[in-house]
Amino acid sequence: MQRARVGLTGLAAVGLVVMIATAVATGVRRSATENAAAVGAPPVVATVTAPVTDDSSEPLATLGVAPDSKDNSTQSPKPTN
């Protein structure tokens, strides 16, 4: 019975902490919105530009995370035996 009480008390404590954190975060968000509206600041809008695609068949090379197979200058020479 003692284990169940300790477990439920811990669960209640975690729930209380989550509720307090949510209330604080909501209050901060609300005050930031009110301050921005009072100042007359324009809303922040993210702008994303699409990368230029050349319709190549190598998407990793287009992203720049893998060398392009058309570029032979970065390939190491084949070893001779």
Phi and psi in radians as a Rosetta constraint file:
Dihedral C 1 N 2 CA 2 C 2 CIRCULARHARMONIC -1.108 0.35
Dihedral N 2 CA 2 C 2 N 3 CIRCULARHARMONIC -0.707 0.35
Dihedral C 2 N 3 CA 3 C 3 CIRCULARHARMONIC -1.081 0.35
Dihedral N 3 CA 3 C 3 N 4 CIRCULARHARMONIC -0.755 0.35
Dihedral C 3 N 4 CA 4 C 4 CIRCULARHARMONIC -1.125 0.35
Dihedral N 4 CA 4 C 4 N 5 CIRCULARHARMONIC -0.708 0.35
Dihedral C 4 N 5 CA 5 C 5 CIRCULARHARMONIC -1.140 0.35
Dihedral N 5 CA 5 C 5 N 6 CIRCULARHARMONIC -0.751 0.35
Dihedral C 5 N 6 CA 6 C 6 CIRCULARHARMONIC -1.142 0.35
Dihedral N 6 CA 6 C 6 N 7 CIRCULARHARMONIC -0.722 0.35
Dihedral C 6 N 7 CA 7 C 7 CIRCULARHARMONIC -1.119 0.35
Dihedral N 7 CA 7 C 7 N 8 CIRCULARHARMONIC -0.774 0.35
Dihedral C 7 N 8 CA 8 C 8 CIRCULARHARMONIC -1.198 0.35
Dihedral N 8 CA 8 C 8 N 9 CIRCULARHARMONIC -0.605 0.35
Dihedral C 8 N 9 CA 9 C 9 CIRCULARHARMONIC -1.140 0.35
Dihedral N 9 CA 9 C 9 N 10 CIRCULARHARMONIC -0.729 0.35
Dihedral C 9 N 10 CA 10 C 10 CIRCULARHARMONIC -1.119 0.35
Dihedral N 10 CA 10 C 10 N 11 CIRCULARHARMONIC -0.723 0.35
Dihedral C 10 N 11 CA 11 C 11 CIRCULARHARMONIC -1.111 0.35
Dihedral N 11 CA 11 C 11 N 12 CIRCULARHARMONIC -0.717 0.35
Dihedral C 11 N 12 CA 12 C 12 CIRCULARHARMONIC -1.146 0.35
Dihedral N 12 CA 12 C 12 N 13 CIRCULARHARMONIC -0.663 0.35
Dihedral C 12 N 13 CA 13 C 13 CIRCULARHARMONIC -1.144 0.35
Dihedral N 13 CA 13 C 13 N 14 CIRCULARHARMONIC -0.740 0.35
Dihedral C 13 N 14 CA 14 C 14 CIRCULARHARMONIC -1.119 0.35
Dihedral N 14 CA 14 C 14 N 15 CIRCULARHARMONIC -0.747 0.35
Dihedral C 14 N 15 CA 15 C 15 CIRCULARHARMONIC -1.066 0.35
Dihedral N 15 CA 15 C 15 N 16 CIRCULARHARMONIC -0.707 0.35
Dihedral C 15 N 16 CA 16 C 16 CIRCULARHARMONIC -1.127 0.35
Dihedral N 16 CA 16 C 16 N 17 CIRCULARHARMONIC -0.725 0.35
Dihedral C 16 N 17 CA 17 C 17 CIRCULARHARMONIC -1.111 0.35
Dihedral N 17 CA 17 C 17 N 18 CIRCULARHARMONIC -0.719 0.35
Dihedral C 17 N 18 CA 18 C 18 CIRCULARHARMONIC -1.124 0.35
Dihedral N 18 CA 18 C 18 N 19 CIRCULARHARMONIC -0.738 0.35
Dihedral C 18 N 19 CA 19 C 19 CIRCULARHARMONIC -1.131 0.35
Dihedral N 19 CA 19 C 19 N 20 CIRCULARHARMONIC -0.707 0.35
Dihedral C 19 N 20 CA 20 C 20 CIRCULARHARMONIC -1.142 0.35
Dihedral N 20 CA 20 C 20 N 21 CIRCULARHARMONIC -0.755 0.35
Dihedral C 20 N 21 CA 21 C 21 CIRCULARHARMONIC -1.105 0.35
Dihedral N 21 CA 21 C 21 N 22 CIRCULARHARMONIC -0.672 0.35
Dihedral C 21 N 22 CA 22 C 22 CIRCULARHARMONIC -1.145 0.35
Dihedral N 22 CA 22 C 22 N 23 CIRCULARHARMONIC -0.731 0.35
Dihedral C 22 N 23 CA 23 C 23 CIRCULARHARMONIC -1.122 0.35
Dihedral N 23 CA 23 C 23 N 24 CIRCULARHARMONIC -0.725 0.35
Dihedral C 23 N 24 CA 24 C 24 CIRCULARHARMONIC -1.150 0.35
Dihedral N 24 CA 24 C 24 N 25 CIRCULARHARMONIC -0.789 0.35
Dihedral C 24 N 25 CA 25 C 25 CIRCULARHARMONIC -1.116 0.35
Dihedral N 25 CA 25 C 25 N 26 CIRCULARHARMONIC -0.684 0.35
Dihedral C 25 N 26 CA 26 C 26 CIRCULARHARMONIC -1.155 0.35
Dihedral N 26 CA 26 C 26 N 27 CIRCULARHARMONIC -0.710 0.35
Dihedral C 26 N 27 CA 27 C 27 CIRCULARHARMONIC -1.126 0.35
Dihedral N 27 CA 27 C 27 N 28 CIRCULARHARMONIC -0.725 0.35
Dihedral C 27 N 28 CA 28 C 28 CIRCULARHARMONIC -1.135 0.35
Dihedral N 28 CA 28 C 28 N 29 CIRCULARHARMONIC -0.762 0.35
Dihedral C 28 N 29 CA 29 C 29 CIRCULARHARMONIC -1.111 0.35
Dihedral N 29 CA 29 C 29 N 30 CIRCULARHARMONIC -0.727 0.35
Dihedral C 29 N 30 CA 30 C 30 CIRCULARHARMONIC -1.147 0.35
Dihedral N 30 CA 30 C 30 N 31 CIRCULARHARMONIC -0.751 0.35
Dihedral C 30 N 31 CA 31 C 31 CIRCULARHARMONIC -1.205 0.35
Dihedral N 31 CA 31 C 31 N 32 CIRCULARHARMONIC -0.611 0.35
Dihedral C 31 N 32 CA 32 C 32 CIRCULARHARMONIC -1.152 0.35
Dihedral N 32 CA 32 C 32 N 33 CIRCULARHARMONIC -0.682 0.35
Dihedral C 32 N 33 CA 33 C 33 CIRCULARHARMONIC -1.170 0.35
Dihedral N 33 CA 33 C 33 N 34 CIRCULARHARMONIC -0.732 0.35
Dihedral C 33 N 34 CA 34 C 34 CIRCULARHARMONIC -1.150 0.35
Dihedral N 34 CA 34 C 34 N 35 CIRCULARHARMONIC -0.690 0.35
Dihedral C 34 N 35 CA 35 C 35 CIRCULARHARMONIC -1.145 0.35
Dihedral N 35 CA 35 C 35 N 36 CIRCULARHARMONIC -0.716 0.35
Dihedral C 35 N 36 CA 36 C 36 CIRCULARHARMONIC -1.159 0.35
Dihedral N 36 CA 36 C 36 N 37 CIRCULARHARMONIC -0.655 0.35
Dihedral C 36 N 37 CA 37 C 37 CIRCULARHARMONIC -1.215 0.35
Dihedral N 37 CA 37 C 37 N 38 CIRCULARHARMONIC -0.622 0.35
Dihedral C 37 N 38 CA 38 C 38 CIRCULARHARMONIC -1.221 0.35
Dihedral N 38 CA 38 C 38 N 39 CIRCULARHARMONIC -0.627 0.35
Dihedral C 38 N 39 CA 39 C 39 CIRCULARHARMONIC -1.338 0.35
Dihedral N 39 CA 39 C 39 N 40 CIRCULARHARMONIC -0.466 0.35
Dihedral C 39 N 40 CA 40 C 40 CIRCULARHARMONIC 1.538 0.35
Dihedral N 40 CA 40 C 40 N 41 CIRCULARHARMONIC 0.412 0.35
Dihedral C 40 N 41 CA 41 C 41 CIRCULARHARMONIC -1.241 0.35
Dihedral N 41 CA 41 C 41 N 42 CIRCULARHARMONIC 2.457 0.35
Dihedral C 41 N 42 CA 42 C 42 CIRCULARHARMONIC -1.215 0.35
Dihedral N 42 CA 42 C 42 N 43 CIRCULARHARMONIC 2.663 0.35
Dihedral C 42 N 43 CA 43 C 43 CIRCULARHARMONIC -1.163 0.35
Dihedral N 43 CA 43 C 43 N 44 CIRCULARHARMONIC 2.543 0.35
Dihedral C 43 N 44 CA 44 C 44 CIRCULARHARMONIC -1.429 0.35
Dihedral N 44 CA 44 C 44 N 45 CIRCULARHARMONIC 2.209 0.35
Dihedral C 44 N 45 CA 45 C 45 CIRCULARHARMONIC -2.202 0.35
Dihedral N 45 CA 45 C 45 N 46 CIRCULARHARMONIC 2.233 0.35
Dihedral C 45 N 46 CA 46 C 46 CIRCULARHARMONIC -1.364 0.35
Dihedral N 46 CA 46 C 46 N 47 CIRCULARHARMONIC 2.370 0.35
Dihedral C 46 N 47 CA 47 C 47 CIRCULARHARMONIC -2.024 0.35
Dihedral N 47 CA 47 C 47 N 48 CIRCULARHARMONIC 2.240 0.35
Dihedral C 47 N 48 CA 48 C 48 CIRCULARHARMONIC -2.146 0.35
Dihedral N 48 CA 48 C 48 N 49 CIRCULARHARMONIC 2.236 0.35
Dihedral C 48 N 49 CA 49 C 49 CIRCULARHARMONIC -1.759 0.35
Dihedral N 49 CA 49 C 49 N 50 CIRCULARHARMONIC 2.412 0.35
Dihedral C 49 N 50 CA 50 C 50 CIRCULARHARMONIC -1.349 0.35
Dihedral N 50 CA 50 C 50 N 51 CIRCULARHARMONIC 2.385 0.35
Dihedral C 50 N 51 CA 51 C 51 CIRCULARHARMONIC -1.178 0.35
Dihedral N 51 CA 51 C 51 N 52 CIRCULARHARMONIC 2.624 0.35
Dihedral C 51 N 52 CA 52 C 52 CIRCULARHARMONIC -1.280 0.35
Dihedral N 52 CA 52 C 52 N 53 CIRCULARHARMONIC 2.184 0.35
Dihedral C 52 N 53 CA 53 C 53 CIRCULARHARMONIC -1.891 0.35
Dihedral N 53 CA 53 C 53 N 54 CIRCULARHARMONIC 2.461 0.35
Dihedral C 53 N 54 CA 54 C 54 CIRCULARHARMONIC -1.913 0.35
Dihedral N 54 CA 54 C 54 N 55 CIRCULARHARMONIC 0.301 0.35
Dihedral C 54 N 55 CA 55 C 55 CIRCULARHARMONIC 0.934 0.35
Dihedral N 55 CA 55 C 55 N 56 CIRCULARHARMONIC 0.642 0.35
Dihedral C 55 N 56 CA 56 C 56 CIRCULARHARMONIC -1.337 0.35
Dihedral N 56 CA 56 C 56 N 57 CIRCULARHARMONIC 2.833 0.35
Dihedral C 56 N 57 CA 57 C 57 CIRCULARHARMONIC -1.551 0.35
Dihedral N 57 CA 57 C 57 N 58 CIRCULARHARMONIC 0.124 0.35
Dihedral C 57 N 58 CA 58 C 58 CIRCULARHARMONIC -2.108 0.35
Dihedral N 58 CA 58 C 58 N 59 CIRCULARHARMONIC 1.569 0.35
Dihedral C 58 N 59 CA 59 C 59 CIRCULARHARMONIC -1.167 0.35
Dihedral N 59 CA 59 C 59 N 60 CIRCULARHARMONIC -0.534 0.35
Dihedral C 59 N 60 CA 60 C 60 CIRCULARHARMONIC -1.189 0.35
Dihedral N 60 CA 60 C 60 N 61 CIRCULARHARMONIC -0.645 0.35
Dihedral C 60 N 61 CA 61 C 61 CIRCULARHARMONIC -1.193 0.35
Dihedral N 61 CA 61 C 61 N 62 CIRCULARHARMONIC -0.604 0.35
Dihedral C 61 N 62 CA 62 C 62 CIRCULARHARMONIC -1.130 0.35
Dihedral N 62 CA 62 C 62 N 63 CIRCULARHARMONIC -0.671 0.35
Dihedral C 62 N 63 CA 63 C 63 CIRCULARHARMONIC -1.327 0.35
Dihedral N 63 CA 63 C 63 N 64 CIRCULARHARMONIC -0.288 0.35
Dihedral C 63 N 64 CA 64 C 64 CIRCULARHARMONIC 1.538 0.35
Dihedral N 64 CA 64 C 64 N 65 CIRCULARHARMONIC 0.304 0.35
Dihedral C 64 N 65 CA 65 C 65 CIRCULARHARMONIC -1.792 0.35
Dihedral N 65 CA 65 C 65 N 66 CIRCULARHARMONIC -0.092 0.35
Dihedral C 65 N 66 CA 66 C 66 CIRCULARHARMONIC -2.489 0.35
Dihedral N 66 CA 66 C 66 N 67 CIRCULARHARMONIC 2.558 0.35
Dihedral C 66 N 67 CA 67 C 67 CIRCULARHARMONIC -1.179 0.35
Dihedral N 67 CA 67 C 67 N 68 CIRCULARHARMONIC 2.571 0.35
Dihedral C 67 N 68 CA 68 C 68 CIRCULARHARMONIC -1.311 0.35
Dihedral N 68 CA 68 C 68 N 69 CIRCULARHARMONIC 2.378 0.35
Dihedral C 68 N 69 CA 69 C 69 CIRCULARHARMONIC -1.250 0.35
Dihedral N 69 CA 69 C 69 N 70 CIRCULARHARMONIC -0.322 0.35
Dihedral C 69 N 70 CA 70 C 70 CIRCULARHARMONIC -1.303 0.35
Dihedral N 70 CA 70 C 70 N 71 CIRCULARHARMONIC -0.389 0.35
Dihedral C 70 N 71 CA 71 C 71 CIRCULARHARMONIC -1.540 0.35
Dihedral N 71 CA 71 C 71 N 72 CIRCULARHARMONIC 1.757 0.35
Dihedral C 71 N 72 CA 72 C 72 CIRCULARHARMONIC -1.554 0.35
Dihedral N 72 CA 72 C 72 N 73 CIRCULARHARMONIC -0.109 0.35
Dihedral C 72 N 73 CA 73 C 73 CIRCULARHARMONIC -1.270 0.35
Dihedral N 73 CA 73 C 73 N 74 CIRCULARHARMONIC -0.380 0.35
Dihedral C 73 N 74 CA 74 C 74 CIRCULARHARMONIC -1.605 0.35
Dihedral N 74 CA 74 C 74 N 75 CIRCULARHARMONIC -0.136 0.35
Dihedral C 74 N 75 CA 75 C 75 CIRCULARHARMONIC -1.391 0.35
Dihedral N 75 CA 75 C 75 N 76 CIRCULARHARMONIC 2.483 0.35
Dihedral C 75 N 76 CA 76 C 76 CIRCULARHARMONIC -1.357 0.35
Dihedral N 76 CA 76 C 76 N 77 CIRCULARHARMONIC 2.613 0.35
Dihedral C 76 N 77 CA 77 C 77 CIRCULARHARMONIC -1.193 0.35
Dihedral N 77 CA 77 C 77 N 78 CIRCULARHARMONIC 2.648 0.35
Dihedral C 77 N 78 CA 78 C 78 CIRCULARHARMONIC -1.275 0.35
Dihedral N 78 CA 78 C 78 N 79 CIRCULARHARMONIC 2.383 0.35
Dihedral C 78 N 79 CA 79 C 79 CIRCULARHARMONIC -1.235 0.35
Dihedral N 79 CA 79 C 79 N 80 CIRCULARHARMONIC 2.541 0.35
Dihedral C 79 N 80 CA 80 C 80 CIRCULARHARMONIC -1.822 0.35
Dihedral N 80 CA 80 C 80 N 81 CIRCULARHARMONIC 2.414 0.35
